[in-house]
Amino acid sequence: MTSIPQHQPGEPNPLRALTLDQLRRRTSMKWRTYPADVLPLWVAEMDVPLAEPVARAVTDAMELGDTGYPVGTAYAEALAAFAGKRWGWDDLAVERTAIVPDVMLGVVEMLKLVTGPGDPVVVNPPVYPPFYQFVTHMDRRVVEAPLGADLRIDLGTLEEAFRRAVADGGRAAYLLCSPHNPTGTVHTAEELAAVAALAGRYGVRVVADEIHAPVVTAGARFVPYLSVPGAERGLALMSASKGWNLAGLKAALALAGPGAAADLARMPEEVGHGPSHVGVLAHTAALRDGAAWLDAVLAGLDENRRLLTDLLAEHLPGVVHRPGEATYLAWLDCRALGLGDDPADVFLHRGRVALSSGIPFGTGGAGHVRLNLAASPEVITEAVRRMAAALA
């Protein structure tokens, strides 16, 4: 029988703080999309209470009626300080940042700056499905450069995609997911420098979605794309959303390398009206004062990764799982189970567990599911038990 690990922190494990009954009172997408008998381990919401500094910042704003429009650079300053302490990146230039509504809408605005209608955008499938949705909705075309068998960027495949993307003379961009969703891959400094070199050689503009940057295991090192040699013309998007579970408090930051400052300056002024002022206050508080809470979550996620590995070995040995070094998502290869291209559908209808189908993640997604680890150990244990029962 698999034992559930116990967190030994300075701060309590937020993933153990809420009961299932409390969570089912939530009205967000994770908890209201499926019937009450389904365990939801799909969309990227964490089963945690708000970090106390964030709750305090939001409560103070409510008491003051401070619900107007966002202004100033406090968010960027908090991110710069966090980046210096957390990643050793002391070169985040506040003057080369802009507040945007959220990371994906920020991605759209950055791609608009460096590409035109019909231009190609390179992505690394299997990858976050909105990369396809947002890119095609804005009348750009997706060019795939699939990850290698090791779930890392295949530089040869990427170069070939860059070559195809620029073949007709249009402006091309590369939408980099770092850390990678759904695999949890943390790109190394060497890999990112190689990406920057290829982008420079082919004239491809890099836009890096770094929303999961705070959610990295203790044994891994997140490297901001803009910190590597050759990335001066790059653009990046960052947010406290994933690290502190703030998807409902909209705010993110666009960052430009020194060679992209003029591009960022062309972003329409009205884009800055989209973020929530309360969201900006919450994200700022998280980055400035929420490190201890984040560390407790990261410790809990480490325990959950080990727990999931043990549970799969015991109950679903046919599932291939390579624990990622980042995100709170697990990418599970279920092809050996004989459940077809969409095992998530089987687990939902036979096991009453909601997982993300791998199909929308693009090439390499069929036969896979994505499982959200940001839940209590008891919920994860029950979910795997139900998944195994679905095969009976």
Sequence and secondary structure as in RCSB ss.txt:
>XXXX:A:sequence
MTSIPQHQPGEPNPLRALTLDQLRRRTSMKWRTYPADVLPLWVAEMDVPLAEPVARAVTDAMELGDTGYPVGTAY
AEALAAFAGKRWGWDDLAVERTAIVPDVMLGVVEMLKLVTGPGDPVVVNPPVYPPFYQFVTHMDRRVVEAPLGAD
LRIDLGTLEEAFRRAVADGGRAAYLLCSPHNPTGTVHTAEELAAVAALAGRYGVRVVADEIHAPVVTAGARFVPY
LSVPGAERGLALMSASKGWNLAGLKAALALAGPGAAADLARMPEEVGHGPSHVGVLAHTAALRDGAAWLDAVLAG
LDENRRLLTDLLAEHLPGVVHRPGEATYLAWLDCRALGLGDDPADVFLHRGRVALSSGIPFGTGGAGHVRLNLAA
SPEVITEAVRRMAAALA
>XXXX:A:secstr
         SS  GGGSS HHHHTT  SHHHHSS TTSEE  SS  S    HHHHHHHHHHHHHT  S   SSHH
HHHHHHHHHHHH      GGGEEEESSHHHHHHHHHHHH  TT EEEE SS  THHHHHHHHTT EEEE    TT
SS  HHHHHHHHHHHTTTS   EEEEESS TTT     HHHHHHHHHHHHHHT EEEEE TTTT B TT     G
GGSTT TT EEEE SHHHHT TTS  EEEEE GGGHHHHHTS GGGGGSS HHHHHHHHHHHHH HHHHHHHHHH
HHHHHHHHHHHHHHH TT EE   SBSSEEEEE GGGT  S HHHHHHHHH EE EESGGG TT TTEEEEE  S
 HHHHHHHHHHHHHTT 
